[in-house]
Every structure is written in C-alpha cells, then in structure tokens.
Amino acid sequence: MALFSRSKGVVGLDVGSFAVKLVELKERKGNEFLLQRLGVEPLSPEAIVDGSIMDSSLVVDAIQKLGDETAVKNTNFATSLSGHSVIIKKIDLPAMAPEELAESIQWEAEQYIPFDINDVKLDYVLVSDNEASDQMEVLLVAVKRDKVNDYVSVISQAGRMPALVDVDAFAIQNAYEANYDVDPMKVIALVNMGSSVTNINILARGTTVFWRDISFGGNQFTEALQREFNLSFDQAEALKRGESVDRYSGADARGVLDTVSGEMAAEIQKTFDFFGATSSEGSVDELVLSGGCALTPNLADSLRERFGVQTTLMDPFRRIGFKDSDFDPGWIQSIAPMMAVSVGLAIRKIGD
C-alpha cells in the first residue's frame, strides 16, 4: 500500500446507444473541478440496441477515436449501465457488524433479485443504521454479469482500464449534486432521457429515495418522424434537432414531436404515480432533465405544462471551470444536458 497516495481520478465514459461521451476532470481544492477533456463520438444505431452491445467493434472504434481526439492520458475509465439488467433495491435488515453484512448480503439479496444470484454482480452500501430500532437500511445494486462483462470488454479492447462500473441513475445524481445546492425540503425528480432508456432518480430530504428505468427515449421521437415523413434514421435525427430535411422543416415536425412528448409524459406519470402510492414523501416538486433526448424541441415545455412544476435542463458544467481557449463555450452549452452521466462518472475516484 502506498502511503499518502491520493485516490486516483477516472475518465468518465458514457457508452450510450446514440453516442459515446467522454469527460475528464481535474479536482481542485474544496471539491471544485476543472474540465480537462471532453468528447462526443456518434454511434450507428445498430451498434447498441436497447442497451445491449450488438457490434462491439463499432463501440471499440468510437472509444479509441475519442481517446485519440481528446489526447486523454489517464487510462483508468469509469462507465455505467441502466435498463432491465440493473436492479436497485433499498432493503431493511437487522443491525449487524460490517463483516457479518458482507457475509450475509448474498443470501439476503437472493430474496430481492429476480435473476439467478450467480448471474449477477452485486454491490451494496449502508444507507442508515438505526440503533434504536435494531434495523439497518441497505442499498442493494445487482447488474447482470454478462452486461457488465460486455461493457468492460469494449473498454479493455480499446486499450483502456475499466476501473469502475456505476449505474446511470447514480452518475446523474453525482453530476447534479456537484453543480446544484440540493434543497432538502423539495422532492426533486432527476429525469435522464437517453436514446432508448430514461432513468428516473427521485431525491427527497436531500437523499435518493426512488429509482426506475423506463424503456422510452429519443428513439421513439426519431422513429415517429421516420414513419410520418418516410425518412432515414439520420434524416429523422436532423429533423428532430430542428434542421430542415428535404422539404420538411422543424415546424413540420412539431406536431409529431409533441405527440411523442405526450407519450413520454404519460410514462413518467406512471412512475410518479407508483412513487406516490409506495412512498410517504409527497408529490414531485421539480423536474431536472438531462440526456440527449431532453434537447428535443418543446419537450421540456410539454413536461412543464403536464406536471405543473418547475422543469429545467441540467447543466452538468454549471460549477465546473474550463478555459475558453481550450473549449468553445457555445458548444459546451449546446451539448451540456447529454454529458451529465459522463460528468457524474468523472467525479468518481477509484475505490471510493
């Protein structure tokens, strides 16, 4: 063991089904960060489908390209997962010593995990220890082993070290807490909208109390435009961003996008209803949106109208400094919401 060694930082790598995103931060004193490297590399839609890597060579190429373009030297990479293969549960257990918990967690987890316990990688963290009631609250995370192996493998094949695997919902929370003052009096829903999955992490009393991943995201908007206007995937993506394609403009796309925004709102509503029915925290006071899908024209306004609460786009660089000579501030602002997961990962340290 090296004496006085600083826990090492990692490069945040968000492997999404639309693009691979990379962020490296330098920690300054007082929990402040400076942006060192930043990159986005689009992926073709067949590379990752519903969160599963279908063509690993395309993903490996994208990671290598990002590494070359950003000239990143740190080989320790952190990535994260979400979707059906990730299970997060908060469980109450009888109070016990840490060693005892480590020994019994596998057996305890078997009762809560709908997969064969031998097929998952398991992690846990002690949330609270209530000595008065002889109970302890433990946060349990289980991820299918083959999914972890697939993502770890593409990082290794790209010549990097997969140092840490997180969960998207928690990476988003990291990014939020690093950039905003968390109001303990509010119930805040962090809604991270990717291409195929939307992660919802609800904070109450300043801590995370509820998580759910829903299979709805930017692809639904793109596919609706493809069907309506008979476009290719790339053309529909451009139209979704407000660009003109053939004889169609962003204004033509608006009706289609608003219809899908309504469907997205209905899916989020189901999650909020379930949260309300199973929790005593009260209703959601604020929505904080992130992910590439959050940039869809009028989506934030649609959700604001539907839920009648403050709805904002997360800026994961809000409190992160950078030199204007290194990065174009306009570009950073234009991609900020889609970088939230990679920023949240880049804040992590090996072994924390």
Secondary structure as GFF3:
##gff-version 3
##sequence-region A 1 352
A	DSSP	beta_strand	11	15	.	.	.	ID=ss1
A	DSSP	beta_strand	19	28	.	.	.	ID=ss2
A	DSSP	beta_strand	32	42	.	.	.	ID=ss3
A	DSSP	beta_strand	48	49	.	.	.	ID=ss4
A	DSSP	beta_strand	52	53	.	.	.	ID=ss5
A	DSSP	alpha_helix	56	70	.	.	.	ID=ss6
A	DSSP	beta_strand	76	81	.	.	.	ID=ss7
A	DSSP	beta_strand	86	94	.	.	.	ID=ss8
A	DSSP	alpha_helix	98	110	.	.	.	ID=ss9
A	DSSP	three_ten_helix	117	119	.	.	.	ID=ss10
A	DSSP	beta_strand	120	130	.	.	.	ID=ss11
A	DSSP	three_ten_helix	131	133	.	.	.	ID=ss12
A	DSSP	beta_strand	135	144	.	.	.	ID=ss13
A	DSSP	alpha_helix	145	157	.	.	.	ID=ss14
A	DSSP	beta_strand	161	167	.	.	.	ID=ss15
A	DSSP	alpha_helix	168	179	.	.	.	ID=ss16
A	DSSP	beta_strand	188	193	.	.	.	ID=ss17
A	DSSP	beta_strand	198	204	.	.	.	ID=ss18
A	DSSP	beta_strand	207	214	.	.	.	ID=ss19
A	DSSP	alpha_helix	218	229	.	.	.	ID=ss20
A	DSSP	alpha_helix	233	240	.	.	.	ID=ss21
A	DSSP	alpha_helix	250	278	.	.	.	ID=ss22
A	DSSP	beta_strand	286	290	.	.	.	ID=ss23
A	DSSP	three_ten_helix	292	295	.	.	.	ID=ss24
A	DSSP	alpha_helix	299	307	.	.	.	ID=ss25
A	DSSP	beta_strand	310	313	.	.	.	ID=ss26
A	DSSP	beta_strand	320	321	.	.	.	ID=ss27
A	DSSP	alpha_helix	329	335	.	.	.	ID=ss28
A	DSSP	three_ten_helix	336	339	.	.	.	ID=ss29
A	DSSP	alpha_helix	340	346	.	.	.	ID=ss30
###
